[in-house]
């Protein structure tokens, strides 16, 4: 198959790595790709958000499959445009991608289909939102979410009215995330353990993928600001068999059936972020693509062919395909630029990549990287590398990952030192 992979982050580098391992692959192109993806495939200088240019490129080429990595082009309708050209696309329609593209839509969808989630209120104007947050009706702590896409940074936590009002003003008045903050969701803050849950969907059917867990906060001990993800591990040792069955029954099945009933069958990967609360799993959010950095630990654990699976989902033919998983565990540590998720510098030369890549079981997935004028790899984003290691168990995978991290350096490099540490105290699980 000739495949076009859209995107340039760590998730897309992991997808490129997985697709290149398929015996079905004839040629892989990445648009626009990054320094890591250029090692695996040819790159096309088209930004992932430039839907018009991507459609024109696909129209001029012969692709058997287009895999869309990031959320923005999905929300912008790239899948609809390409399917109109009779091209197989792994990624949901714009209408189905609203599960991620609009927090308001997602919460109202969950209410319509009785999917368990936190109690919420929607505000389209700052004044009534602030009035509510300063009233006795508001029970703290609360969560304030920007309605639209905000690069994983539009979820803000408030322990009191002062923090909540400041968050709403930042989103709705100062427009910190632009039009994403035109509306906000204010919801109760659930207590429990967060977990990531993924399924592949072909419009009618879905299959469960291996469990994994990500770490969102910038600093050790889950402190500091929320980020796009500072690390991950698989399997998730917090998702019990009973919890997985409950998520499938109470969240995944009604979501897939609900979208189909509303005329928007879902084809692609569906992410369910859940809080494992005392009274059962509660849905925090849906995403319309592989998580980042969850993909970096999920993709290496498949005992099979990712290209076969993604193509089957894209053409509505998952049928009897059932993913099999390696018994190994995987850990990913994200290395970031100093200042992330705030302001950060780019263009810093990265040392030690070759030595780190030589460690058994280690794969370096590039996120914010580029090639400098001298051909050296330099930083080009906030999240720079996802250092991923596979081992017979989480403990050994974690040791390998941090060994590789210790060999890589650049001016201002930052990372968490406790990724997967909490999971080591939990009973082992297979998937």
C-alpha positions, 0 to 999 in steps of 0.5 A: 500500500502507498500511505500518506501520514499527516502530522509532525509530532511524537504520535506521528513518528510512532505511527511512522515507525509502526507502519514501516514495519508492515509487509503491506507497505509499499511507500510511506510519505509524511506531511510535513513530518519531522527530523525523526520521521525523515529517517523512516519515510520521505516527507512532503512540505505541507502543514498538517493544518493546511487541508486544501493543500493536503487534499490537492496533494492526495488528488495528484497522487495515488494513495491507498490510505491516508492516516491523519494523526493530529486533531486539527485537520480532523475537526477541519473536515479533511476526512470528509474531503478525502472520502469524497475523492474515494480515498480510504482515510483513517480518521473520523468525519468532522461531525464525529470529531466534534467529540474532541473539537468541542467540549460543549458538544461532547458533554451534551452528547454524553448527556443525551446518551447517558454516558457517565460524566461529571456534572456540568454547565455551559457558558457562552459569555463571561459575565454569567460564568463569573456570576455563577462562579462567585455564587453559592451554587458553585461547589469547589474544586471545579474544572474550567474547559475551553470549548475548542481545541487548545493543544491540550492546555485548555483544561484549568483547575480552580480550588476557589472562586478567585482561581476560577474567575481568573481562568474564565477571564483568561479564556473568554475575555483575554482569549488566551487560546483564541476562539477556543475560549468563546464558550466554556464548560464548568464542571465538578472536579472528580476524584480518583485515578485517571486512565486512558482507554482506546478502541479502533472503530470502523463505523459499526464495530469496535475493538479494544486496544491495550491499556495505557496511562499518561502523565499530564502535569509538568513536574514530579508528583503530578505537580505544576501546570497541565501539559500535552503529556510528560510520559506514559506507560502500558499496560495501565495497572489501574484499569482492572478487568471489571473497570475495562468492561464497564468503560466498554459498556457504559462509554464506548458502546453508547458513544459509537452507537450514538454517533451512528444513530445521529448520522455520523459513524465513527471510523478511526481511533477513539480515545476515552479519558476516564476517571476511575472514581469510587462510584465507577468510571466517569468520562473526562473527555473523548479524543478523535485520535491516538493520544500523545504520548500514549501512542508511543507505548501502545504502538510497540506492544502490538503483536501484529500489523498496524497497517492492516488494522488501520486500513480495515477501520478506514474501509469499515471492515474490522470484521473478525480482526482482534488485536493481539498484544505482546506480554512486554511492558512499555514506558515513554519519558517525554523530554521537553524544552525549558519553560514548556508548557509556557514559552521556550527556546528552540534551535538547541543542538541535541547530543547523545541520540545515537548512543541512546538508540543503541540501548536494547528495547529503546526507540526514540520518537521525535516530536519537536525536532528539526535538522539544523544548518549543519545537519545536526538534530535541534529542538523545534518545539516544547515537547522534543522527544518521547524516549520509549523503552520496551521490557519484560515488565514495567520496572525493566522498561522504566530502567531502560527508558531513563538510561536512554534519557540520561544519555541525551542532552541539550541546553535547557532540557527538562523531564519528569523523573517519576514516570510509571513509578506509581504503577510499580506498586500495583499488581501486574496486569497483562494488557 
